[in-house]
């Protein structure tokens, strides 16, 4: 049991006897006061009892120094000397990283971008949040498996293959990054197809306003086409000639989809080759941010192994099956009551649309594939939980997925499937469209931040040896420091700030603490501390060190990396404020110096372990 847990336990023992209330109830209700100068711990009486006629007698314990009544609160002050001794007597390098008593097998699926163009800033938040959650859960002691779902069976991939076929299935040059090369071909193919479609529609339109609307849309596409053609004129000319002369492009695209879903050997080789080219590019980009995967799961495998068909056949026998707009669907609204809604986390009163099972031509939809893939994830890893990191725009489909799993009998999977939802991330002044080839790739974001960070390091006459780690911290911090349900506006200048509220700032603070300890020749002897030193900023820092295990547990168990990030930033702020005013190594009084070195040691360890949990390197030189 860590120091602050012992202090809370001590306080809970006293208060449960005083109030005649169950100790666990008291323990779970103890909180940190918002005004730290008033008290260190507090119990709001309404949370445990209706009897407020409580007289708090004088109390002195080991870790609890003082207890008193203040309105509806019972407050407590800690014994700071005993707290410091409790923390540092058996202090370990992994301090604060508390392992769970009930480790789970957890799958985290994230990124899962369509393999048709490079990862862009829109994927950045998904990738970093998913990777951070996986790291945190592993640090907590869970068995975590990280997966990437490869959407290789849909229209978008078929459209890319259609474009590649018109170019004679070319190979990228050695200079081309494969995912960027594919993204250009995809965008060219899509733009040309859209122009062709509008040209044909214009021949039959008689409505004047609709005609003008189509012309305006075509003009936009022509501008995009002009920009794309400059990037590879030969490709564009060939695609334009081939597609414009194609009598039935949609028929060809549908044929690619059909043949691939059926497992035609020739088309399988072609599609898999180019899809894997895209994945090579993804891996190269994500490795810059230390993001890797345990497994890549192909949607097509679920089709070829008949796992989708088995789910579809089973769903078609369900009593919830209905006819819906000319298709077959599951009625979710009328087959889930309020108790089920609560169990699978569906908002009360929200109408859940039917889940369409198949197209009118009999082919399966991605919704059925999502059911099959969810079952596969739970069974293949024998998972206790599956966390899908998916944008908030997919909230309804994720609700439909949980409801469908429950109705079809996979109730355990439905209740243990977690949608980790997040808001969008934007780069200031940029509107993106993958279809038109208008996006800022993840590689470009990385390079822009690297350029800004390098300039900052050179300005401060720092070293460039750890440039990549500083860039990683700058990007990661920007993403994880914001609550997932809030949007992120990405500003390169703010991201690369070394002074405050940034990843590099935390790394700089860690390096500062590390080098104080590295220069010290003192042996840290707990018997030599000076209790009078534990006041003002040093008291706040000591309390923060004590709270770190609690913050770590809460941040992981509630999947809130921003809680840990904000905590580390506040600790860094107080530490830097204190260190700018008070000497440590140069302090002539040995007891004061030793006490201050213990404080620095605590900050160094908490920052290192906190940063490492978030996937940020703790640097000793900057």
C-alpha positions as CSV (number, residue, x, y, z in Angstrom):
1,X,0.0,0.0,0.0
2,X,1.5,3.4,-1.0
3,X,1.8,6.3,1.4
4,X,-1.3,8.3,0.7
5,X,-3.4,5.1,0.6
6,X,-2.1,4.3,4.1
7,X,-3.0,7.9,5.2
8,X,-6.5,7.5,3.8
9,X,-6.9,4.2,5.5
10,X,-5.8,5.7,8.8
11,X,-8.3,8.5,8.4
12,X,-11.1,6.1,7.3
13,X,-10.5,3.9,10.4
14,X,-11.0,6.8,12.7
15,X,-14.0,8.3,10.9
16,X,-15.9,5.1,10.4
17,X,-15.7,4.5,14.2
18,X,-16.6,8.1,14.9
19,X,-19.6,8.1,12.5
20,X,-20.7,4.5,12.8
21,X,-20.4,4.1,9.1
22,X,-18.8,1.2,7.0
23,X,-15.1,1.9,6.5
24,X,-15.2,1.2,2.8
25,X,-17.9,3.7,2.3
26,X,-15.9,6.3,4.1
27,X,-12.7,5.4,2.3
28,X,-14.4,5.7,-1.1
29,X,-15.8,9.1,-0.2
30,X,-12.5,10.8,1.0
31,X,-11.5,13.5,-1.5
32,X,-8.9,16.2,-2.1
33,X,-10.1,19.7,-1.2
34,X,-10.1,22.1,-4.1
35,X,-8.3,24.6,-1.9
36,X,-5.2,22.8,-0.9
37,X,-4.1,25.4,1.7
38,X,-7.2,24.6,3.8
39,X,-6.7,20.8,4.2
40,X,-5.0,17.8,2.6
41,X,-7.9,15.4,2.8
42,X,-11.7,15.9,3.4
43,X,-14.8,13.8,3.9
44,X,-18.1,15.4,2.8
45,X,-20.5,14.2,5.5
46,X,-23.6,14.0,3.1
47,X,-21.8,11.3,1.1
48,X,-21.8,8.9,4.0
49,X,-24.4,9.9,6.6
50,X,-27.5,12.0,7.2
51,X,-26.5,12.7,10.8
52,X,-24.4,15.9,10.8
53,X,-24.4,16.2,14.6
54,X,-20.8,15.0,14.8
55,X,-18.2,16.3,17.2
56,X,-14.6,15.7,16.1
57,X,-12.4,15.2,19.1
58,X,-8.7,15.9,19.1
59,X,-6.9,13.4,17.0
60,X,-3.3,12.5,16.4
61,X,-2.1,9.6,14.3
62,X,1.0,8.7,12.4
63,X,0.3,10.0,8.9
64,X,-2.7,12.1,9.9
65,X,-1.6,15.0,12.0
66,X,-4.9,16.8,12.6
67,X,-8.7,16.3,12.0
68,X,-11.4,19.0,12.4
69,X,-15.0,19.8,11.4
70,X,-15.7,22.6,9.0
71,X,-19.4,22.8,8.1
72,X,-20.5,19.6,6.2
73,X,-16.8,18.6,5.8
74,X,-14.4,16.8,8.1
75,X,-11.0,17.9,7.1
76,X,-7.6,16.4,7.8
77,X,-4.0,17.6,7.7
78,X,-1.2,15.2,7.0
79,X,2.0,14.8,8.9
80,X,4.4,15.9,6.2
81,X,7.6,14.5,7.8
82,X,6.0,11.1,8.2
83,X,4.6,11.2,4.7
84,X,8.0,11.9,3.3
85,X,9.5,9.1,5.3
86,X,6.7,6.7,4.2
87,X,7.2,7.6,0.5
88,X,11.0,7.4,0.5
89,X,11.9,4.7,2.9
90,X,11.2,2.0,0.4
91,X,11.2,4.2,-2.7
92,X,11.5,2.3,-6.0
93,X,12.3,3.4,-9.6
94,X,8.8,2.4,-10.7
95,X,7.1,4.4,-7.9
96,X,3.5,5.3,-8.6
97,X,2.9,2.6,-11.2
98,X,0.4,0.5,-9.3
99,X,-0.5,-2.9,-10.8
100,X,-4.1,-3.9,-10.8
101,X,-5.2,-6.8,-8.6
102,X,-7.5,-8.0,-11.4
103,X,-5.5,-8.0,-14.7
104,X,-7.7,-8.3,-17.8
105,X,-7.1,-9.4,-21.3
106,X,-7.8,-6.3,-23.3
107,X,-7.9,-5.6,-27.1
108,X,-7.3,-2.0,-28.2
109,X,-8.2,-1.4,-31.8
110,X,-7.1,1.9,-33.2
111,X,-6.2,3.9,-36.4
112,X,-7.7,1.3,-38.8
113,X,-7.5,3.8,-41.7
114,X,-8.6,3.0,-45.2
115,X,-5.5,1.8,-47.1
116,X,-6.0,4.2,-50.0
117,X,-3.9,7.3,-49.1
118,X,-1.4,8.3,-46.4
119,X,-2.4,8.8,-42.8
120,X,-3.3,12.5,-42.3
121,X,-3.8,14.8,-39.4
122,X,-7.4,13.5,-39.1
123,X,-5.9,10.0,-38.1
124,X,-3.3,11.5,-35.8
125,X,-5.6,11.7,-32.7
126,X,-6.9,8.2,-33.2
127,X,-3.4,6.7,-33.4
128,X,-2.0,8.6,-30.5
129,X,-5.0,8.1,-28.2
130,X,-5.1,4.4,-29.0
131,X,-1.4,3.9,-28.5
132,X,-1.5,5.9,-25.2
133,X,-4.4,3.8,-23.9
134,X,-2.6,0.6,-24.7
135,X,0.6,1.8,-22.9
136,X,-1.3,2.9,-19.8
137,X,-3.3,-0.3,-19.6
138,X,-0.1,-2.3,-20.0
139,X,1.6,-0.2,-17.2
140,X,-1.4,-1.0,-15.0
141,X,-0.7,-4.7,-15.5
142,X,-3.3,-5.7,-18.0
143,X,-2.5,-8.1,-20.9
144,X,-3.1,-5.8,-23.9
145,X,-3.2,-6.7,-27.6
146,X,-3.2,-3.8,-30.1
147,X,-4.9,-4.4,-33.5
148,X,-5.4,-2.5,-36.8
149,X,-8.5,-3.4,-38.9
150,X,-7.7,-3.3,-42.6
151,X,-10.8,-2.2,-44.6
152,X,-9.7,-3.8,-47.9
153,X,-13.1,-5.0,-49.2
154,X,-15.0,-1.8,-49.7
155,X,-15.7,0.6,-52.6
156,X,-12.8,2.9,-51.8
157,X,-10.1,0.2,-52.2
158,X,-11.9,-1.1,-55.3
159,X,-11.9,2.4,-56.8
160,X,-8.1,2.6,-56.1
161,X,-7.6,-0.8,-57.8
162,X,-9.7,0.4,-60.8
163,X,-7.4,3.4,-61.2
164,X,-4.3,1.3,-60.9
165,X,-5.7,-1.0,-63.6
166,X,-6.1,1.9,-66.0
167,X,-2.4,2.7,-65.4
168,X,-1.4,-1.0,-66.1
169,X,-0.8,-1.8,-62.4
170,X,2.4,0.3,-62.0
171,X,5.0,0.1,-59.3
172,X,6.1,3.1,-57.2
173,X,9.6,4.5,-57.8
174,X,12.3,4.2,-55.1
175,X,11.7,7.9,-54.3
176,X,8.0,7.5,-53.7
177,X,6.6,6.8,-50.3
178,X,4.1,4.1,-51.1
179,X,1.0,5.3,-49.3
180,X,1.5,8.9,-50.7
181,X,1.9,7.5,-54.2
182,X,-1.3,5.4,-53.8
183,X,-3.1,8.5,-52.4
184,X,-2.3,10.5,-55.5
185,X,-3.7,7.8,-57.8
186,X,-6.8,7.4,-55.7
187,X,-7.5,11.1,-55.7
188,X,-6.9,11.4,-59.5
189,X,-9.2,8.4,-60.2
190,X,-12.0,9.8,-58.0
191,X,-11.9,13.3,-59.3
192,X,-11.9,12.2,-62.9
193,X,-14.8,9.8,-62.2
194,X,-16.8,12.5,-60.5
195,X,-16.2,14.9,-63.5
196,X,-17.3,12.2,-65.9
197,X,-20.5,11.5,-63.9
198,X,-21.4,15.2,-63.8
199,X,-20.8,15.6,-67.5
200,X,-23.3,12.8,-68.2
201,X,-25.8,14.2,-65.7
202,X,-25.7,17.6,-67.4
203,X,-27.0,16.1,-70.6
204,X,-30.4,15.2,-69.0
205,X,-30.9,18.0,-66.5
206,X,-33.7,20.5,-67.4
207,X,-33.9,22.3,-64.0
208,X,-32.0,25.5,-64.2
209,X,-30.9,25.8,-60.6
210,X,-29.9,22.1,-60.5
211,X,-27.9,22.7,-63.7
212,X,-26.0,25.7,-62.2
213,X,-25.3,23.6,-59.0
214,X,-23.8,20.8,-61.1
215,X,-21.7,23.3,-63.1
216,X,-20.4,24.9,-59.9
217,X,-19.5,21.5,-58.5
218,X,-17.7,20.5,-61.7
219,X,-15.7,23.8,-61.6
220,X,-14.5,22.8,-58.1
221,X,-13.5,19.4,-59.4
222,X,-11.7,20.8,-62.4
223,X,-9.6,23.0,-60.0
224,X,-8.7,19.9,-58.0
225,X,-8.0,18.0,-61.2
226,X,-5.6,20.8,-62.3
227,X,-3.7,20.7,-59.0
228,X,-3.5,16.9,-59.0
229,X,-2.3,16.8,-62.6
230,X,0.8,18.9,-61.7
231,X,1.9,16.2,-59.3
232,X,2.2,13.6,-62.1
233,X,1.0,14.7,-65.6
234,X,1.6,11.3,-67.2
235,X,-0.6,9.5,-64.7
236,X,-3.3,12.1,-64.9
237,X,-3.4,12.1,-68.7
238,X,-3.6,8.3,-68.9
239,X,-6.3,8.1,-66.3
240,X,-8.3,10.8,-67.8
241,X,-8.2,9.2,-71.3
242,X,-8.9,5.7,-70.0
243,X,-11.7,6.7,-67.6
244,X,-13.5,9.1,-69.9
245,X,-13.6,6.5,-72.6
246,X,-14.9,3.8,-70.2
247,X,-18.5,3.0,-70.9
248,X,-19.2,1.5,-67.4
249,X,-16.7,2.5,-64.7
250,X,-19.1,1.7,-61.9
251,X,-19.7,-1.8,-63.4
252,X,-15.9,-2.4,-63.3
253,X,-15.6,-1.2,-59.8
254,X,-18.5,-3.4,-58.7
255,X,-16.9,-6.4,-60.4
256,X,-13.7,-5.7,-58.5
257,X,-15.6,-5.7,-55.2
258,X,-17.5,-8.9,-56.1
259,X,-14.5,-10.8,-57.3
260,X,-12.4,-9.8,-54.2
261,X,-15.2,-10.7,-51.8
262,X,-15.5,-14.1,-53.5
263,X,-11.8,-14.7,-53.2
264,X,-10.8,-14.7,-56.9
265,X,-7.1,-15.6,-56.8
266,X,-6.0,-13.1,-59.4
267,X,-7.7,-10.1,-57.9
268,X,-6.7,-11.2,-54.4
269,X,-3.0,-11.0,-55.3
270,X,-3.5,-7.5,-56.9
271,X,-5.5,-6.0,-54.1
272,X,-3.4,-7.4,-51.3
273,X,-0.2,-6.2,-52.9
274,X,-1.3,-2.6,-53.1
275,X,-3.1,-2.6,-49.7
276,X,0.1,-3.9,-48.1
277,X,2.0,-1.1,-49.9
278,X,-0.3,1.4,-48.1
279,X,0.3,-0.4,-44.7
280,X,4.0,-0.2,-45.3
281,X,3.6,3.6,-45.6
282,X,1.4,3.7,-42.5
283,X,4.0,1.8,-40.4
284,X,6.8,4.0,-41.5
285,X,4.8,7.1,-40.5
286,X,3.6,5.8,-37.1
287,X,7.0,4.4,-36.1
288,X,8.2,8.1,-35.9
289,X,5.8,8.3,-33.0
290,X,6.7,4.9,-31.6
291,X,3.3,3.5,-32.5
292,X,3.2,-0.2,-33.5
293,X,0.6,-3.0,-33.7
294,X,0.4,-6.6,-32.6
295,X,-1.9,-7.6,-35.4
296,X,-3.3,-6.4,-38.7
297,X,-6.7,-7.9,-39.3
298,X,-8.0,-7.9,-42.9
299,X,-11.7,-7.5,-43.5
300,X,-11.4,-9.8,-46.5
301,X,-10.3,-12.7,-44.3
302,X,-13.6,-12.5,-42.4
303,X,-15.3,-12.9,-45.8
304,X,-13.2,-15.7,-47.2
305,X,-13.3,-17.6,-43.9
306,X,-17.1,-17.4,-44.0
307,X,-17.2,-15.7,-40.6
308,X,-19.3,-12.8,-42.1
309,X,-21.7,-15.3,-43.8
310,X,-22.2,-17.3,-40.5
311,X,-23.1,-14.1,-38.7
312,X,-25.4,-13.0,-41.5
313,X,-27.2,-16.4,-41.7
314,X,-27.7,-16.4,-38.0
315,X,-29.0,-12.8,-38.0
316,X,-31.5,-13.7,-40.7
317,X,-33.1,-16.2,-38.3
318,X,-33.5,-13.6,-35.6
319,X,-37.0,-12.6,-34.5
320,X,-35.8,-9.0,-34.7
321,X,-35.4,-9.3,-38.5
322,X,-37.5,-6.8,-40.5
323,X,-37.9,-5.4,-44.0
324,X,-36.5,-1.9,-44.0
325,X,-36.5,0.3,-47.1
326,X,-36.2,-2.6,-49.5
327,X,-33.5,-4.3,-47.5
328,X,-33.2,-6.7,-44.6
329,X,-32.4,-5.3,-41.2
330,X,-32.5,-5.9,-37.4
331,X,-35.1,-3.9,-35.4
332,X,-33.0,-2.6,-32.5
333,X,-35.5,0.0,-31.2
334,X,-38.2,-2.4,-30.2
335,X,-36.0,-5.3,-28.9
336,X,-34.1,-3.4,-26.2
337,X,-35.7,-2.2,-23.0
338,X,-34.4,0.3,-20.5
339,X,-32.5,-2.3,-18.6
340,X,-30.7,-3.5,-21.7
341,X,-30.0,0.1,-22.7
342,X,-28.3,0.6,-19.4
343,X,-26.3,-2.6,-19.8
344,X,-24.9,-1.8,-23.2
345,X,-24.6,2.0,-22.5
346,X,-27.3,3.4,-24.8
347,X,-28.8,6.8,-23.9
348,X,-32.3,6.5,-22.5
349,X,-34.9,7.8,-25.0
350,X,-32.5,7.9,-28.0
351,X,-34.0,6.2,-31.1
352,X,-31.6,3.6,-32.4
353,X,-32.0,3.1,-36.2
354,X,-32.4,-0.5,-37.6
355,X,-29.2,-2.2,-38.5
356,X,-29.2,-3.1,-42.2
357,X,-27.8,-6.6,-42.8
358,X,-27.5,-6.7,-46.6
359,X,-27.8,-4.7,-49.8
360,X,-30.7,-5.3,-52.2
361,X,-28.3,-7.4,-54.3
362,X,-27.6,-9.8,-51.4
363,X,-24.1,-8.6,-50.6
364,X,-23.2,-8.0,-46.9
365,X,-22.7,-4.5,-45.5
366,X,-19.9,-3.3,-43.2
367,X,-22.3,-3.4,-40.3
368,X,-22.5,-7.2,-40.4
369,X,-18.7,-7.3,-40.9
370,X,-18.3,-5.2,-37.7
371,X,-20.4,-7.8,-35.8
372,X,-18.2,-10.6,-37.2
373,X,-15.0,-8.7,-36.4
374,X,-16.1,-8.0,-32.9
375,X,-16.8,-11.6,-32.2
376,X,-13.5,-12.5,-33.8
377,X,-11.6,-10.1,-31.5
378,X,-13.2,-11.4,-28.3
379,X,-12.7,-15.0,-29.2
380,X,-9.3,-14.9,-30.9
381,X,-7.7,-13.3,-27.9
382,X,-10.1,-14.6,-25.3
383,X,-10.6,-10.9,-24.4
384,X,-12.4,-9.6,-21.3
385,X,-12.7,-6.2,-23.0
386,X,-12.4,-4.7,-26.5
387,X,-11.8,-1.0,-26.8
388,X,-12.6,0.6,-30.2
389,X,-10.9,3.9,-30.6
390,X,-13.3,5.6,-33.1
391,X,-14.3,9.2,-33.8
392,X,-17.5,10.6,-32.2
393,X,-19.2,10.6,-35.7
394,X,-19.4,6.8,-35.4
395,X,-21.3,6.9,-32.0
396,X,-24.6,5.7,-33.5
397,X,-23.0,2.8,-35.5
398,X,-21.2,1.7,-32.4
399,X,-24.4,1.8,-30.4
400,X,-26.1,-0.3,-33.1
401,X,-23.2,-2.7,-33.0
402,X,-23.6,-3.2,-29.2
403,X,-27.4,-3.5,-29.4
404,X,-27.2,-6.0,-32.3
405,X,-24.6,-8.2,-30.4
406,X,-26.9,-8.2,-27.4
407,X,-30.1,-9.1,-29.4
408,X,-28.3,-11.9,-31.3
409,X,-27.1,-13.5,-28.1
410,X,-23.5,-12.3,-27.7
411,X,-24.4,-10.4,-24.5
412,X,-21.0,-10.6,-22.8
413,X,-19.4,-9.1,-25.9
414,X,-22.0,-6.4,-26.1
415,X,-21.5,-5.3,-22.5
416,X,-17.7,-5.4,-22.7
417,X,-17.3,-3.6,-26.0
418,X,-16.1,0.0,-25.3
419,X,-16.3,2.8,-27.8
420,X,-13.6,5.3,-26.9
421,X,-15.0,8.3,-28.7
422,X,-13.0,11.4,-29.5
423,X,-13.5,14.7,-31.2
424,X,-11.9,15.8,-34.4
425,X,-8.4,17.4,-34.8
426,X,-7.8,20.2,-37.3
427,X,-4.8,22.0,-38.6
428,X,-5.5,25.8,-38.5
429,X,-6.6,27.1,-41.8
430,X,-6.9,23.8,-43.6
431,X,-10.0,22.0,-44.9
432,X,-9.3,18.4,-45.9
433,X,-10.8,15.9,-48.4
434,X,-9.1,12.6,-49.1
435,X,-11.2,12.1,-52.2
436,X,-9.8,15.3,-53.7
437,X,-6.3,14.7,-52.5
438,X,-6.5,17.7,-50.1
439,X,-5.0,16.8,-46.8
440,X,-2.0,17.4,-44.6
441,X,-0.4,14.0,-44.2
442,X,0.9,12.8,-40.8
443,X,4.4,12.9,-42.3
444,X,3.9,16.6,-43.2
445,X,2.6,17.4,-39.7
446,X,5.7,15.6,-38.2
447,X,8.1,17.5,-40.5
448,X,6.5,20.9,-39.7
449,X,6.8,20.2,-36.0
450,X,10.3,19.0,-36.4
451,X,11.3,22.1,-38.2
452,X,9.8,24.3,-35.4
453,X,11.4,22.2,-32.6
454,X,14.8,22.3,-34.3
455,X,14.6,26.1,-34.6
456,X,13.7,26.3,-30.9
457,X,16.5,24.1,-29.9
458,X,19.0,26.1,-31.9
459,X,17.7,29.3,-30.5
460,X,18.3,28.0,-27.0
461,X,21.7,26.6,-28.0
462,X,20.5,23.1,-27.0
463,X,21.5,19.8,-28.5
464,X,19.9,18.1,-31.5
465,X,20.7,14.5,-30.5
466,X,17.2,13.9,-29.2
467,X,15.3,15.9,-31.8
468,X,13.0,13.0,-32.8
469,X,12.0,12.3,-29.1
470,X,11.2,16.0,-28.6
471,X,9.1,16.1,-31.7
472,X,7.3,13.0,-30.5
473,X,6.6,14.5,-27.1
474,X,5.4,17.8,-28.7
475,X,2.8,16.0,-30.9
476,X,1.7,13.4,-28.3
477,X,1.2,16.0,-25.6
478,X,-0.9,18.2,-27.8
479,X,-3.3,15.3,-28.4
480,X,-3.4,13.6,-25.0
481,X,-3.6,16.8,-22.9
482,X,-7.1,17.5,-24.2
483,X,-10.1,15.6,-23.0
484,X,-11.1,13.1,-25.8
485,X,-14.6,14.5,-26.2
486,X,-13.3,18.0,-27.0
487,X,-11.9,19.0,-30.5
488,X,-8.2,19.8,-30.9
489,X,-6.9,22.7,-33.0
490,X,-3.3,21.9,-34.0
491,X,-1.1,24.9,-33.9
492,X,2.6,24.1,-34.7
493,X,4.0,27.1,-32.9
494,X,2.2,26.3,-29.7
495,X,3.0,22.6,-30.0
496,X,6.8,23.3,-30.0
497,X,6.6,25.6,-26.9
498,X,9.5,24.9,-24.5
499,X,8.3,27.3,-21.8
500,X,4.9,26.0,-20.7
501,X,2.1,23.5,-21.3
502,X,3.9,21.3,-23.9
503,X,5.6,18.0,-24.1
504,X,9.1,19.6,-24.5
505,X,8.4,21.6,-21.4
506,X,7.8,18.5,-19.4
507,X,11.0,16.9,-20.8
508,X,13.0,20.0,-20.0
509,X,11.6,19.9,-16.4
510,X,12.6,16.3,-16.1
511,X,16.1,17.0,-17.4
512,X,16.4,19.8,-14.9
513,X,15.5,17.5,-12.0
514,X,17.7,14.7,-13.2
515,X,20.8,16.9,-13.6
516,X,20.3,18.3,-10.1
517,X,20.5,14.8,-8.7
518,X,23.4,13.8,-11.1
519,X,25.5,16.7,-9.8
520,X,24.8,16.0,-6.1
521,X,27.4,14.1,-4.0
522,X,25.0,13.7,-1.0
523,X,23.7,10.3,0.1
524,X,20.0,10.6,0.7
525,X,19.5,9.7,4.3
526,X,15.9,9.9,5.5
527,X,17.0,10.5,9.1
528,X,18.6,13.8,8.1
529,X,15.5,15.6,6.8
530,X,14.3,18.9,8.2
531,X,10.6,19.0,8.8
532,X,10.5,22.8,8.8
533,X,11.4,22.7,5.1
534,X,8.1,21.0,4.1
535,X,6.1,24.2,3.5
536,X,4.8,26.4,0.7
537,X,5.8,25.1,-2.7
538,X,7.8,22.2,-1.3
539,X,4.7,21.0,0.6
540,X,2.6,21.2,-2.6
541,X,5.3,19.2,-4.4
542,X,5.4,16.6,-1.7
543,X,1.7,16.2,-1.8
544,X,1.8,15.9,-5.6
545,X,4.4,13.1,-5.3
546,X,2.1,11.4,-2.8
547,X,-0.9,11.7,-5.0
548,X,0.8,10.3,-8.1
549,X,-0.2,6.7,-7.5
550,X,-3.9,7.8,-7.2
551,X,-3.7,9.9,-10.3
552,X,-2.1,7.0,-12.3
553,X,-4.8,4.6,-11.2
554,X,-7.7,7.0,-11.9
555,X,-6.3,8.0,-15.3
556,X,-5.9,4.4,-16.4
557,X,-9.0,2.9,-14.9
558,X,-11.2,5.7,-16.3
559,X,-9.3,5.8,-19.6
560,X,-8.5,9.5,-19.1
561,X,-4.9,10.2,-20.2
562,X,-5.5,13.9,-20.0
563,X,-5.8,13.6,-16.2
564,X,-2.3,12.3,-15.9
565,X,-1.0,14.9,-18.4
566,X,-2.5,17.8,-16.6
567,X,-1.2,16.5,-13.3
568,X,2.4,16.3,-14.7
569,X,2.2,19.8,-16.1
570,X,1.0,21.2,-12.8
571,X,3.8,19.4,-10.9
572,X,6.3,20.8,-13.4
573,X,4.9,24.3,-12.9
574,X,5.3,24.2,-9.1
575,X,8.7,22.6,-9.3
576,X,10.1,25.1,-11.7
577,X,8.6,28.0,-9.7
578,X,10.3,26.7,-6.5
579,X,13.6,25.8,-8.1
580,X,13.9,29.3,-9.7
581,X,13.8,30.8,-6.2
582,X,15.6,28.3,-3.9
583,X,19.0,26.6,-4.0
584,X,19.3,22.8,-3.7
585,X,22.9,21.6,-4.2
586,X,24.3,24.9,-3.1
587,X,22.3,25.0,0.2
588,X,25.0,24.9,3.0
589,X,22.7,23.4,5.7
590,X,22.9,19.6,5.2
591,X,19.4,18.8,6.6
592,X,17.7,21.4,4.4
593,X,19.8,20.2,1.4
594,X,18.9,16.6,1.9
595,X,15.2,17.4,2.3
596,X,15.2,19.4,-0.9
597,X,17.1,16.6,-2.7
598,X,14.4,14.1,-1.6
599,X,11.8,16.5,-3.2
600,X,13.8,16.7,-6.4
601,X,14.1,12.9,-6.4
602,X,10.4,12.5,-6.1
603,X,9.7,14.9,-9.0
604,X,12.3,13.2,-11.2
605,X,10.7,9.8,-10.6
606,X,7.1,10.9,-11.0
607,X,7.9,12.8,-14.2
608,X,9.9,9.9,-15.7
609,X,7.2,7.3,-14.9
610,X,4.4,9.5,-15.9
611,X,6.0,10.5,-19.2
612,X,7.0,6.9,-20.1
613,X,3.4,5.8,-19.4
614,X,2.2,8.4,-22.0
615,X,4.8,7.2,-24.6
616,X,7.1,10.3,-24.1
617,X,10.8,9.8,-23.5
618,X,12.3,11.3,-20.3
619,X,15.4,13.0,-21.6
620,X,18.5,13.8,-19.5
621,X,19.9,16.3,-22.0
622,X,18.1,18.9,-24.1
